[in-house]
């Protein structure tokens, strides 16, 4: 996960938005790779990775919505992840 720019993150919202974009990219990558392979075990593995990225995306999207609604402090958002995993 690398940022195009070298500027530090300035907010939790910015971090979550970046992470959401990275999950989307990973999903696209794994899904595309799964379509290209012929080995069924490899295809299932890549599809599972894509599904994991979707799950991560959904968790991050939910956290972003919660943050925007409640303006969680850093400690609050971090502790809320314990409930997800």
PDB file of N, CA, C and O in Angstrom:
ATOM      1  N   UNK A   1       0.841  -1.160   0.000  1.00  0.00           N
ATOM      2  CA  UNK A   1       0.000   0.000   0.000  1.00  0.00           C
ATOM      3  C   UNK A   1       0.892   1.230   0.000  1.00  0.00           C
ATOM      4  O   UNK A   1       1.449   1.580   1.041  1.00  0.00           O
ATOM      5  N   UNK A   2       1.039   1.880  -1.110  1.00  0.00           N
ATOM      6  CA  UNK A   2       1.904   3.047  -1.197  1.00  0.00           C
ATOM      7  C   UNK A   2       1.110   4.240  -1.704  1.00  0.00           C
ATOM      8  O   UNK A   2       0.315   4.126  -2.637  1.00  0.00           O
ATOM      9  N   UNK A   3       1.331   5.348  -1.094  1.00  0.00           N
ATOM     10  CA  UNK A   3       0.694   6.589  -1.545  1.00  0.00           C
ATOM     11  C   UNK A   3       1.501   7.184  -2.679  1.00  0.00           C
ATOM     12  O   UNK A   3       2.725   7.061  -2.727  1.00  0.00           O
ATOM     13  N   UNK A   4       0.795   7.830  -3.590  1.00  0.00           N
ATOM     14  CA  UNK A   4       1.467   8.480  -4.703  1.00  0.00           C
ATOM     15  C   UNK A   4       2.269   9.685  -4.228  1.00  0.00           C
ATOM     16  O   UNK A   4       3.347   9.968  -4.752  1.00  0.00           O
ATOM     17  N   UNK A   5       1.739  10.391  -3.235  1.00  0.00           N
ATOM     18  CA  UNK A   5       2.469  11.549  -2.729  1.00  0.00           C
ATOM     19  C   UNK A   5       3.178  11.160  -1.428  1.00  0.00           C
ATOM     20  O   UNK A   5       2.969  10.073  -0.891  1.00  0.00           O
ATOM     21  N   UNK A   6       3.994  12.046  -0.952  1.00  0.00           N
ATOM     22  CA  UNK A   6       4.754  11.741   0.257  1.00  0.00           C
ATOM     23  C   UNK A   6       4.251  12.538   1.448  1.00  0.00           C
ATOM     24  O   UNK A   6       4.897  12.549   2.495  1.00  0.00           O
ATOM     25  N   UNK A   7       3.131  13.192   1.313  1.00  0.00           N
ATOM     26  CA  UNK A   7       2.580  13.977   2.402  1.00  0.00           C
ATOM     27  C   UNK A   7       1.983  13.064   3.464  1.00  0.00           C
ATOM     28  O   UNK A   7       1.341  12.066   3.138  1.00  0.00           O
ATOM     29  N   UNK A   8       2.193  13.402   4.735  1.00  0.00           N
ATOM     30  CA  UNK A   8       1.595  12.581   5.790  1.00  0.00           C
ATOM     31  C   UNK A   8       0.075  12.744   5.811  1.00  0.00           C
ATOM     32  O   UNK A   8      -0.465  13.750   5.352  1.00  0.00           O
ATOM     33  N   UNK A   9      -0.581  11.755   6.343  1.00  0.00           N
ATOM     34  CA  UNK A   9      -2.027  11.856   6.490  1.00  0.00           C
ATOM     35  C   UNK A   9      -2.338  12.960   7.488  1.00  0.00           C
ATOM     36  O   UNK A   9      -1.600  13.168   8.451  1.00  0.00           O
ATOM     37  N   UNK A  10      -3.436  13.662   7.248  1.00  0.00           N
ATOM     38  CA  UNK A  10      -3.784  14.765   8.148  1.00  0.00           C
ATOM     39  C   UNK A  10      -5.008  14.477   9.004  1.00  0.00           C
ATOM     40  O   UNK A  10      -5.330  15.256   9.902  1.00  0.00           O
ATOM     41  N   UNK A  11      -5.705  13.354   8.735  1.00  0.00           N
ATOM     42  CA  UNK A  11      -6.895  13.061   9.529  1.00  0.00           C
ATOM     43  C   UNK A  11      -7.245  11.580   9.434  1.00  0.00           C
ATOM     44  O   UNK A  11      -6.786  10.868   8.541  1.00  0.00           O
ATOM     45  N   UNK A  12      -8.059  11.141  10.367  1.00  0.00           N
ATOM     46  CA  UNK A  12      -8.568   9.773  10.330  1.00  0.00           C
ATOM     47  C   UNK A  12      -9.379   9.562   9.056  1.00  0.00           C
ATOM     48  O   UNK A  12      -9.286   8.511   8.422  1.00  0.00           O
ATOM     49  N   UNK A  13     -10.164  10.551   8.689  1.00  0.00           N
ATOM     50  CA  UNK A  13     -10.967  10.450   7.469  1.00  0.00           C
ATOM     51  C   UNK A  13     -10.085  10.207   6.245  1.00  0.00           C
ATOM     52  O   UNK A  13     -10.408   9.374   5.399  1.00  0.00           O
ATOM     53  N   UNK A  14      -8.983  10.926   6.154  1.00  0.00           N
ATOM     54  CA  UNK A  14      -8.063  10.763   5.028  1.00  0.00           C
ATOM     55  C   UNK A  14      -7.450   9.358   5.014  1.00  0.00           C
ATOM     56  O   UNK A  14      -7.306   8.748   3.954  1.00  0.00           O
ATOM     57  N   UNK A  15      -7.097   8.858   6.183  1.00  0.00           N
ATOM     58  CA  UNK A  15      -6.527   7.505   6.285  1.00  0.00           C
ATOM     59  C   UNK A  15      -7.541   6.469   5.830  1.00  0.00           C
ATOM     60  O   UNK A  15      -7.211   5.577   5.048  1.00  0.00           O
ATOM     61  N   UNK A  16      -8.769   6.579   6.313  1.00  0.00           N
ATOM     62  CA  UNK A  16      -9.802   5.609   5.950  1.00  0.00           C
ATOM     63  C   UNK A  16     -10.123   5.674   4.462  1.00  0.00           C
ATOM     64  O   UNK A  16     -10.288   4.637   3.820  1.00  0.00           O
ATOM     65  N   UNK A  17     -10.214   6.877   3.909  1.00  0.00           N
ATOM     66  CA  UNK A  17     -10.495   7.011   2.474  1.00  0.00           C
ATOM     67  C   UNK A  17      -9.379   6.385   1.639  1.00  0.00           C
ATOM     68  O   UNK A  17      -9.646   5.729   0.632  1.00  0.00           O
ATOM     69  N   UNK A  18      -8.139   6.586   2.057  1.00  0.00           N
ATOM     70  CA  UNK A  18      -7.001   5.976   1.364  1.00  0.00           C
ATOM     71  C   UNK A  18      -7.097   4.452   1.433  1.00  0.00           C
ATOM     72  O   UNK A  18      -6.940   3.766   0.423  1.00  0.00           O
ATOM     73  N   UNK A  19      -7.354   3.932   2.629  1.00  0.00           N
ATOM     74  CA  UNK A  19      -7.443   2.479   2.815  1.00  0.00           C
ATOM     75  C   UNK A  19      -8.580   1.891   1.993  1.00  0.00           C
ATOM     76  O   UNK A  19      -8.431   0.803   1.436  1.00  0.00           O
ATOM     77  N   UNK A  20      -9.696   2.573   1.904  1.00  0.00           N
ATOM     78  CA  UNK A  20     -10.832   2.111   1.101  1.00  0.00           C
ATOM     79  C   UNK A  20     -10.434   2.021  -0.370  1.00  0.00           C
ATOM     80  O   UNK A  20     -10.757   1.041  -1.041  1.00  0.00           O
ATOM     81  N   UNK A  21      -9.745   3.023  -0.864  1.00  0.00           N
ATOM     82  CA  UNK A  21      -9.282   2.996  -2.263  1.00  0.00           C
ATOM     83  C   UNK A  21      -8.335   1.825  -2.504  1.00  0.00           C
ATOM     84  O   UNK A  21      -8.394   1.178  -3.549  1.00  0.00           O
ATOM     85  N   UNK A  22      -7.463   1.556  -1.538  1.00  0.00           N
ATOM     86  CA  UNK A  22      -6.518   0.446  -1.684  1.00  0.00           C
ATOM     87  C   UNK A  22      -7.238  -0.900  -1.684  1.00  0.00           C
ATOM     88  O   UNK A  22      -6.847  -1.808  -2.417  1.00  0.00           O
ATOM     89  N   UNK A  23      -8.282  -1.040  -0.872  1.00  0.00           N
ATOM     90  CA  UNK A  23      -9.068  -2.275  -0.869  1.00  0.00           C
ATOM     91  C   UNK A  23      -9.757  -2.472  -2.215  1.00  0.00           C
ATOM     92  O   UNK A  23      -9.838  -3.594  -2.715  1.00  0.00           O
ATOM     93  N   UNK A  24     -10.251  -1.386  -2.799  1.00  0.00           N
ATOM     94  CA  UNK A  24     -10.881  -1.470  -4.127  1.00  0.00           C
ATOM     95  C   UNK A  24      -9.873  -1.933  -5.170  1.00  0.00           C
ATOM     96  O   UNK A  24     -10.180  -2.780  -6.009  1.00  0.00           O
ATOM     97  N   UNK A  25      -8.672  -1.374  -5.112  1.00  0.00           N
ATOM     98  CA  UNK A  25      -7.625  -1.768  -6.063  1.00  0.00           C
ATOM     99  C   UNK A  25      -7.269  -3.247  -5.900  1.00  0.00           C
ATOM    100  O   UNK A  25      -7.113  -3.968  -6.885  1.00  0.00           O
ATOM    101  N   UNK A  26      -7.144  -3.688  -4.654  1.00  0.00           N
ATOM    102  CA  UNK A  26      -6.787  -5.086  -4.398  1.00  0.00           C
ATOM    103  C   UNK A  26      -7.891  -6.010  -4.894  1.00  0.00           C
ATOM    104  O   UNK A  26      -7.601  -7.056  -5.473  1.00  0.00           O
ATOM    105  N   UNK A  27      -9.153  -5.644  -4.677  1.00  0.00           N
ATOM    106  CA  UNK A  27     -10.270  -6.449  -5.159  1.00  0.00           C
ATOM    107  C   UNK A  27     -10.214  -6.569  -6.677  1.00  0.00           C
ATOM    108  O   UNK A  27     -10.362  -7.662  -7.224  1.00  0.00           O
ATOM    109  N   UNK A  28     -10.002  -5.462  -7.345  1.00  0.00           N
ATOM    110  CA  UNK A  28      -9.926  -5.458  -8.806  1.00  0.00           C
ATOM    111  C   UNK A  28      -8.776  -6.341  -9.284  1.00  0.00           C
ATOM    112  O   UNK A  28      -8.925  -7.097 -10.244  1.00  0.00           O
ATOM    113  N   UNK A  29      -7.644  -6.244  -8.620  1.00  0.00           N
ATOM    114  CA  UNK A  29      -6.485  -7.050  -8.993  1.00  0.00           C
ATOM    115  C   UNK A  29      -6.776  -8.539  -8.844  1.00  0.00           C
ATOM    116  O   UNK A  29      -6.580  -9.307  -9.786  1.00  0.00           O
ATOM    117  N   UNK A  30      -7.240  -8.948  -7.673  1.00  0.00           N
ATOM    118  CA  UNK A  30      -7.483 -10.376  -7.427  1.00  0.00           C
ATOM    119  C   UNK A  30      -8.612 -10.918  -8.306  1.00  0.00           C
ATOM    120  O   UNK A  30      -8.530 -12.044  -8.796  1.00  0.00           O
ATOM    121  N   UNK A  31      -9.644 -10.136  -8.503  1.00  0.00           N
ATOM    122  CA  UNK A  31     -10.748 -10.578  -9.364  1.00  0.00           C
ATOM    123  C   UNK A  31     -10.277 -10.762 -10.798  1.00  0.00           C
ATOM    124  O   UNK A  31     -10.611 -11.751 -11.450  1.00  0.00           O
ATOM    125  N   UNK A  32      -9.501  -9.805 -11.280  1.00  0.00           N
ATOM    126  CA  UNK A  32      -8.975  -9.905 -12.636  1.00  0.00           C
ATOM    127  C   UNK A  32      -8.041 -11.084 -12.803  1.00  0.00           C
ATOM    128  O   UNK A  32      -8.081 -11.785 -13.814  1.00  0.00           O
ATOM    129  N   UNK A  33      -7.199 -11.297 -11.804  1.00  0.00           N
ATOM    130  CA  UNK A  33      -6.274 -12.437 -11.862  1.00  0.00           C
ATOM    131  C   UNK A  33      -7.046 -13.749 -11.852  1.00  0.00           C
ATOM    132  O   UNK A  33      -6.679 -14.693 -12.551  1.00  0.00           O
ATOM    133  N   UNK A  34      -8.114 -13.809 -11.061  1.00  0.00           N
ATOM    134  CA  UNK A  34      -8.925 -15.035 -10.988  1.00  0.00           C
ATOM    135  C   UNK A  34      -9.552 -15.360 -12.340  1.00  0.00           C
ATOM    136  O   UNK A  34      -9.710 -16.531 -12.686  1.00  0.00           O
ATOM    137  N   UNK A  35      -9.905 -14.343 -13.094  1.00  0.00           N
ATOM    138  CA  UNK A  35     -10.500 -14.554 -14.415  1.00  0.00           C
ATOM    139  C   UNK A  35      -9.476 -15.061 -15.429  1.00  0.00           C
ATOM    140  O   UNK A  35      -9.841 -15.682 -16.427  1.00  0.00           O
ATOM    141  N   UNK A  36      -8.209 -14.798 -15.174  1.00  0.00           N
ATOM    142  CA  UNK A  36      -7.174 -15.147 -16.141  1.00  0.00           C
ATOM    143  C   UNK A  36      -6.544 -16.518 -15.929  1.00  0.00           C
ATOM    144  O   UNK A  36      -5.991 -17.097 -16.864  1.00  0.00           O
ATOM    145  N   UNK A  37      -6.623 -17.041 -14.710  1.00  0.00           N
ATOM    146  CA  UNK A  37      -5.960 -18.322 -14.452  1.00  0.00           C
ATOM    147  C   UNK A  37      -6.852 -19.491 -14.861  1.00  0.00           C
ATOM    148  O   UNK A  37      -8.078 -19.388 -14.846  1.00  0.00           O
ATOM    149  N   UNK A  38      -6.227 -20.585 -15.219  1.00  0.00           N
ATOM    150  CA  UNK A  38      -6.990 -21.776 -15.596  1.00  0.00           C
ATOM    151  C   UNK A  38      -7.009 -22.821 -14.485  1.00  0.00           C
ATOM    152  O   UNK A  38      -7.909 -23.660 -14.440  1.00  0.00           O
ATOM    153  N   UNK A  39      -6.035 -22.776 -13.600  1.00  0.00           N
ATOM    154  CA  UNK A  39      -5.982 -23.714 -12.483  1.00  0.00           C
ATOM    155  C   UNK A  39      -7.118 -23.392 -11.505  1.00  0.00           C
ATOM    156  O   UNK A  39      -7.205 -22.275 -10.995  1.00  0.00           O
ATOM    157  N   UNK A  40      -7.976 -24.365 -11.249  1.00  0.00           N
ATOM    158  CA  UNK A  40      -9.158 -24.142 -10.409  1.00  0.00           C
ATOM    159  C   UNK A  40      -8.805 -23.813  -8.965  1.00  0.00           C
ATOM    160  O   UNK A  40      -9.476 -22.991  -8.340  1.00  0.00           O
ATOM    161  N   UNK A  41      -7.769 -24.437  -8.427  1.00  0.00           N
ATOM    162  CA  UNK A  41      -7.357 -24.124  -7.053  1.00  0.00           C
ATOM    163  C   UNK A  41      -6.857 -22.686  -6.957  1.00  0.00           C
ATOM    164  O   UNK A  41      -7.176 -21.970  -6.008  1.00  0.00           O
ATOM    165  N   UNK A  42      -6.077 -22.275  -7.938  1.00  0.00           N
ATOM    166  CA  UNK A  42      -5.584 -20.900  -7.960  1.00  0.00           C
ATOM    167  C   UNK A  42      -6.743 -19.918  -8.113  1.00  0.00           C
ATOM    168  O   UNK A  42      -6.775 -18.878  -7.455  1.00  0.00           O
ATOM    169  N   UNK A  43      -7.688 -20.252  -8.981  1.00  0.00           N
ATOM    170  CA  UNK A  43      -8.863 -19.402  -9.192  1.00  0.00           C
ATOM    171  C   UNK A  43      -9.628 -19.226  -7.875  1.00  0.00           C
ATOM    172  O   UNK A  43      -9.994 -18.108  -7.513  1.00  0.00           O
ATOM    173  N   UNK A  44      -9.871 -20.339  -7.157  1.00  0.00           N
ATOM    174  CA  UNK A  44     -10.591 -20.265  -5.876  1.00  0.00           C
ATOM    175  C   UNK A  44      -9.819 -19.429  -4.857  1.00  0.00           C
ATOM    176  O   UNK A  44     -10.403 -18.641  -4.114  1.00  0.00           O
ATOM    177  N   UNK A  45      -8.493 -19.613  -4.834  1.00  0.00           N
ATOM    178  CA  UNK A  45      -7.657 -18.845  -3.919  1.00  0.00           C
ATOM    179  C   UNK A  45      -7.777 -17.342  -4.204  1.00  0.00           C
ATOM    180  O   UNK A  45      -7.964 -16.544  -3.285  1.00  0.00           O
ATOM    181  N   UNK A  46      -7.669 -16.973  -5.457  1.00  0.00           N
ATOM    182  CA  UNK A  46      -7.763 -15.559  -5.833  1.00  0.00           C
ATOM    183  C   UNK A  46      -9.157 -14.998  -5.565  1.00  0.00           C
ATOM    184  O   UNK A  46      -9.292 -13.848  -5.145  1.00  0.00           O
ATOM    185  N   UNK A  47     -10.181 -15.793  -5.803  1.00  0.00           N
ATOM    186  CA  UNK A  47     -11.541 -15.356  -5.507  1.00  0.00           C
ATOM    187  C   UNK A  47     -11.730 -15.137  -4.002  1.00  0.00           C
ATOM    188  O   UNK A  47     -12.414 -14.206  -3.576  1.00  0.00           O
ATOM    189  N   UNK A  48     -11.119 -16.001  -3.222  1.00  0.00           N
ATOM    190  CA  UNK A  48     -11.201 -15.847  -1.763  1.00  0.00           C
ATOM    191  C   UNK A  48     -10.488 -14.568  -1.321  1.00  0.00           C
ATOM    192  O   UNK A  48     -10.984 -13.843  -0.458  1.00  0.00           O
ATOM    193  N   UNK A  49      -9.332 -14.297  -1.909  1.00  0.00           N
ATOM    194  CA  UNK A  49      -8.639 -13.052  -1.593  1.00  0.00           C
ATOM    195  C   UNK A  49      -9.485 -11.840  -1.977  1.00  0.00           C
ATOM    196  O   UNK A  49      -9.545 -10.862  -1.231  1.00  0.00           O
ATOM    197  N   UNK A  50     -10.135 -11.903  -3.132  1.00  0.00           N
ATOM    198  CA  UNK A  50     -11.009 -10.807  -3.559  1.00  0.00           C
ATOM    199  C   UNK A  50     -12.147 -10.612  -2.562  1.00  0.00           C
ATOM    200  O   UNK A  50     -12.504  -9.480  -2.236  1.00  0.00           O
ATOM    201  N   UNK A  51     -12.710 -11.706  -2.083  1.00  0.00           N
ATOM    202  CA  UNK A  51     -13.796 -11.629  -1.099  1.00  0.00           C
ATOM    203  C   UNK A  51     -13.290 -11.002   0.194  1.00  0.00           C
ATOM    204  O   UNK A  51     -13.992 -10.202   0.812  1.00  0.00           O
ATOM    205  N   UNK A  52     -12.088 -11.357   0.602  1.00  0.00           N
ATOM    206  CA  UNK A  52     -11.509 -10.758   1.809  1.00  0.00           C
ATOM    207  C   UNK A  52     -11.360  -9.247   1.646  1.00  0.00           C
ATOM    208  O   UNK A  52     -11.605  -8.490   2.585  1.00  0.00           O
ATOM    209  N   UNK A  53     -10.960  -8.813   0.458  1.00  0.00           N
ATOM    210  CA  UNK A  53     -10.824  -7.380   0.211  1.00  0.00           C
ATOM    211  C   UNK A  53     -12.182  -6.688   0.276  1.00  0.00           C
ATOM    212  O   UNK A  53     -12.286  -5.561   0.761  1.00  0.00           O
ATOM    213  N   UNK A  54     -13.216  -7.358  -0.209  1.00  0.00           N
ATOM    214  CA  UNK A  54     -14.571  -6.806  -0.115  1.00  0.00           C
ATOM    215  C   UNK A  54     -14.975  -6.660   1.347  1.00  0.00           C
ATOM    216  O   UNK A  54     -15.561  -5.652   1.741  1.00  0.00           O
ATOM    217  N   UNK A  55     -14.659  -7.667   2.139  1.00  0.00           N
ATOM    218  CA  UNK A  55     -14.979  -7.595   3.568  1.00  0.00           C
ATOM    219  C   UNK A  55     -14.234  -6.438   4.231  1.00  0.00           C
ATOM    220  O   UNK A  55     -14.814  -5.693   5.021  1.00  0.00           O
ATOM    221  N   UNK A  56     -12.954  -6.290   3.909  1.00  0.00           N
ATOM    222  CA  UNK A  56     -12.165  -5.189   4.462  1.00  0.00           C
ATOM    223  C   UNK A  56     -12.765  -3.850   4.036  1.00  0.00           C
ATOM    224  O   UNK A  56     -12.906  -2.936   4.848  1.00  0.00           O
ATOM    225  N   UNK A  57     -13.116  -3.745   2.754  1.00  0.00           N
ATOM    226  CA  UNK A  57     -13.731  -2.522   2.228  1.00  0.00           C
ATOM    227  C   UNK A  57     -14.975  -2.169   3.027  1.00  0.00           C
ATOM    228  O   UNK A  57     -15.162  -1.020   3.425  1.00  0.00           O
ATOM    229  N   UNK A  58     -15.828  -3.167   3.261  1.00  0.00           N
ATOM    230  CA  UNK A  58     -17.086  -2.921   3.977  1.00  0.00           C
ATOM    231  C   UNK A  58     -16.844  -2.451   5.407  1.00  0.00           C
ATOM    232  O   UNK A  58     -17.538  -1.558   5.893  1.00  0.00           O
ATOM    233  N   UNK A  59     -15.868  -3.045   6.080  1.00  0.00           N
ATOM    234  CA  UNK A  59     -15.545  -2.623   7.447  1.00  0.00           C
ATOM    235  C   UNK A  59     -15.037  -1.185   7.441  1.00  0.00           C
ATOM    236  O   UNK A  59     -15.473  -0.365   8.250  1.00  0.00           O
ATOM    237  N   UNK A  60     -14.123  -0.882   6.536  1.00  0.00           N
ATOM    238  CA  UNK A  60     -13.568   0.470   6.471  1.00  0.00           C
ATOM    239  C   UNK A  60     -14.617   1.502   6.097  1.00  0.00           C
ATOM    240  O   UNK A  60     -14.633   2.602   6.650  1.00  0.00           O
ATOM    241  N   UNK A  61     -15.483   1.160   5.171  1.00  0.00           N
ATOM    242  CA  UNK A  61     -16.557   2.073   4.759  1.00  0.00           C
ATOM    243  C   UNK A  61     -17.474   2.373   5.951  1.00  0.00           C
ATOM    244  O   UNK A  61     -17.875   3.516   6.172  1.00  0.00           O
ATOM    245  N   UNK A  62     -17.795   1.324   6.709  1.00  0.00           N
ATOM    246  CA  UNK A  62     -18.636   1.499   7.898  1.00  0.00           C
ATOM    247  C   UNK A  62     -17.942   2.408   8.910  1.00  0.00           C
ATOM    248  O   UNK A  62     -18.577   3.289   9.490  1.00  0.00           O
ATOM    249  N   UNK A  63     -16.642   2.198   9.125  1.00  0.00           N
ATOM    250  CA  UNK A  63     -15.886   3.029  10.068  1.00  0.00           C
ATOM    251  C   UNK A  63     -15.839   4.478   9.601  1.00  0.00           C
ATOM    252  O   UNK A  63     -15.930   5.397  10.415  1.00  0.00           O
ATOM    253  N   UNK A  64     -15.699   4.686   8.308  1.00  0.00           N
ATOM    254  CA  UNK A  64     -15.692   6.048   7.777  1.00  0.00           C
ATOM    255  C   UNK A  64     -17.036   6.717   8.017  1.00  0.00           C
ATOM    256  O   UNK A  64     -17.087   7.879   8.421  1.00  0.00           O
ATOM    257  N   UNK A  65     -18.109   6.005   7.776  1.00  0.00           N
ATOM    258  CA  UNK A  65     -19.445   6.563   8.019  1.00  0.00           C
ATOM    259  C   UNK A  65     -19.652   6.873   9.502  1.00  0.00           C
ATOM    260  O   UNK A  65     -20.209   7.914   9.851  1.00  0.00           O
ATOM    261  N   UNK A  66     -19.199   5.963  10.373  1.00  0.00           N
ATOM    262  CA  UNK A  66     -19.304   6.207  11.814  1.00  0.00           C
ATOM    263  C   UNK A  66     -18.476   7.419  12.216  1.00  0.00           C
ATOM    264  O   UNK A  66     -18.916   8.251  13.009  1.00  0.00           O
ATOM    265  N   UNK A  67     -17.288   7.509  11.667  1.00  0.00           N
ATOM    266  CA  UNK A  67     -16.411   8.633  11.985  1.00  0.00           C
ATOM    267  C   UNK A  67     -17.068   9.943  11.567  1.00  0.00           C
ATOM    268  O   UNK A  67     -17.091  10.904  12.337  1.00  0.00           O
ATOM    269  N   UNK A  68     -17.599   9.982  10.358  1.00  0.00           N
ATOM    270  CA  UNK A  68     -18.229  11.215   9.874  1.00  0.00           C
ATOM    271  C   UNK A  68     -19.455  11.583  10.707  1.00  0.00           C
ATOM    272  O   UNK A  68     -19.716  12.763  10.942  1.00  0.00           O
ATOM    273  N   UNK A  69     -20.197  10.589  11.149  1.00  0.00           N
ATOM    274  CA  UNK A  69     -21.404  10.848  11.932  1.00  0.00           C
ATOM    275  C   UNK A  69     -21.087  11.265  13.366  1.00  0.00           C
ATOM    276  O   UNK A  69     -21.771  12.112  13.941  1.00  0.00           O
ATOM    277  N   UNK A  70     -20.046  10.664  13.935  1.00  0.00           N
ATOM    278  CA  UNK A  70     -19.776  10.857  15.359  1.00  0.00           C
ATOM    279  C   UNK A  70     -18.466  11.573  15.659  1.00  0.00           C
ATOM    280  O   UNK A  70     -18.216  11.955  16.803  1.00  0.00           O
ATOM    281  N   UNK A  71     -17.643  11.755  14.658  1.00  0.00           N
ATOM    282  CA  UNK A  71     -16.315  12.345  14.852  1.00  0.00           C
ATOM    283  C   UNK A  71     -15.571  11.629  15.974  1.00  0.00           C
ATOM    284  O   UNK A  71     -15.111  12.241  16.938  1.00  0.00           O
ATOM    285  N   UNK A  72     -15.469  10.279  15.812  1.00  0.00           N
ATOM    286  CA  UNK A  72     -14.717   9.469  16.764  1.00  0.00           C
ATOM    287  C   UNK A  72     -13.346  10.078  17.006  1.00  0.00           C
ATOM    288  O   UNK A  72     -12.739  10.660  16.107  1.00  0.00           O
ATOM    289  N   UNK A  73     -12.881   9.936  18.207  1.00  0.00           N
ATOM    290  CA  UNK A  73     -11.484  10.246  18.464  1.00  0.00           C
ATOM    291  C   UNK A  73     -10.675   9.018  18.032  1.00  0.00           C
ATOM    292  O   UNK A  73     -11.248   7.957  17.784  1.00  0.00           O
ATOM    293  N   UNK A  74      -9.386   9.153  17.944  1.00  0.00           N
ATOM    294  CA  UNK A  74      -8.550   8.041  17.496  1.00  0.00           C
ATOM    295  C   UNK A  74      -8.776   6.804  18.356  1.00  0.00           C
ATOM    296  O   UNK A  74      -8.924   5.707  17.817  1.00  0.00           O
ATOM    297  N   UNK A  75      -8.806   6.949  19.673  1.00  0.00           N
ATOM    298  CA  UNK A  75      -9.023   5.820  20.570  1.00  0.00           C
ATOM    299  C   UNK A  75     -10.364   5.159  20.330  1.00  0.00           C
ATOM    300  O   UNK A  75     -10.468   3.933  20.374  1.00  0.00           O
ATOM    301  N   UNK A  76     -11.387   5.948  20.079  1.00  0.00           N
ATOM    302  CA  UNK A  76     -12.724   5.399  19.844  1.00  0.00           C
ATOM    303  C   UNK A  76     -12.799   4.582  18.573  1.00  0.00           C
ATOM    304  O   UNK A  76     -13.405   3.510  18.559  1.00  0.00           O
ATOM    305  N   UNK A  77     -12.204   5.062  17.524  1.00  0.00           N
ATOM    306  CA  UNK A  77     -12.244   4.324  16.259  1.00  0.00           C
ATOM    307  C   UNK A  77     -11.409   3.056  16.368  1.00  0.00           C
ATOM    308  O   UNK A  77     -11.800   2.014  15.841  1.00  0.00           O
ATOM    309  N   UNK A  78     -10.279   3.125  17.034  1.00  0.00           N
ATOM    310  CA  UNK A  78      -9.443   1.937  17.188  1.00  0.00           C
ATOM    311  C   UNK A  78     -10.152   0.869  18.015  1.00  0.00           C
ATOM    312  O   UNK A  78     -10.130  -0.306  17.650  1.00  0.00           O
ATOM    313  N   UNK A  79     -10.774   1.256  19.111  1.00  0.00           N
ATOM    314  CA  UNK A  79     -11.448   0.269  19.944  1.00  0.00           C
ATOM    315  C   UNK A  79     -12.659  -0.330  19.241  1.00  0.00           C
ATOM    316  O   UNK A  79     -13.044  -1.461  19.535  1.00  0.00           O
ATOM    317  N   UNK A  80     -13.259   0.407  18.323  1.00  0.00           N
ATOM    318  CA  UNK A  80     -14.425  -0.130  17.608  1.00  0.00           C
ATOM    319  C   UNK A  80     -14.028  -1.244  16.645  1.00  0.00           C
ATOM    320  O   UNK A  80     -14.880  -2.048  16.268  1.00  0.00           O
ATOM    321  N   UNK A  81     -12.760  -1.317  16.236  1.00  0.00           N
ATOM    322  CA  UNK A  81     -12.312  -2.399  15.371  1.00  0.00           C
ATOM    323  C   UNK A  81     -12.286  -3.731  16.107  1.00  0.00           C
ATOM    324  O   UNK A  81     -12.438  -4.787  15.492  1.00  0.00           O
ATOM    325  N   UNK A  82     -12.095  -3.684  17.416  1.00  0.00           N
ATOM    326  CA  UNK A  82     -12.101  -4.917  18.202  1.00  0.00           C
ATOM    327  C   UNK A  82     -13.422  -5.671  18.038  1.00  0.00           C
ATOM    328  O   UNK A  82     -13.446  -6.902  18.077  1.00  0.00           O
ATOM    329  N   UNK A  83     -14.501  -4.947  17.858  1.00  0.00           N
ATOM    330  CA  UNK A  83     -15.816  -5.560  17.681  1.00  0.00           C
ATOM    331  C   UNK A  83     -15.936  -6.265  16.342  1.00  0.00           C
ATOM    332  O   UNK A  83     -16.707  -7.217  16.217  1.00  0.00           O
ATOM    333  N   UNK A  84     -15.193  -5.821  15.339  1.00  0.00           N
ATOM    334  CA  UNK A  84     -15.291  -6.359  13.988  1.00  0.00           C
ATOM    335  C   UNK A  84     -14.496  -7.639  13.817  1.00  0.00           C
ATOM    336  O   UNK A  84     -14.884  -8.502  13.031  1.00  0.00           O
ATOM    337  N   UNK A  85     -13.394  -7.779  14.535  1.00  0.00           N
ATOM    338  CA  UNK A  85     -12.492  -8.901  14.319  1.00  0.00           C
ATOM    339  C   UNK A  85     -12.411  -9.729  15.529  1.00  0.00           C
ATOM    340  O   UNK A  85     -11.695 -10.731  15.545  1.00  0.00           O
TER     341      UNK A  85
END
